[in-house]
Amino acid sequence: MQTVTVIEALQQLPALVSAAARGEEVVITSEQHESVKLVPLASSPLPVRKAGSGKGTFFMADDFDAPLEDFKEYME
C-alpha cells in the first residue's frame, strides 16, 4: 500500500493513477488522516443478453434423441 499526502498526490498524480490501475492500493492522506483511496474501476460489465439472439446459428438433427445402434444391446 502506498500512502501519500495531498501535496505529493498533486505532484505525482499520473504515476499514482498508473499504480492504482495496476491494482496497487494508493491512499491519500489529509492532515494525517486517510482521506481517499485510489482504486481501479471494475471491468466493463457483460453485454446484456437477448433471448433468441442465436436463432438460426445452429440446428438440431431430427433424430437427435433416437437410440444409438451402438447401445442397442444395453437398451433391451
Sequence and secondary structure as in RCSB ss.txt:
>XXXX:A:sequence
MQTVTVIEALQQLPALVSAAARGEEVVITSEQHESVKLVPLASSPLPVRKAGSGKGTFFMADDFDAPLEDFKEYM
E
>XXXX:A:secstr
 EEEEHHHHHHHHHHHHHHHHTT  EEEEETTEEEEEE            TTTTTTS    TTTTS  GGGGGGG
 
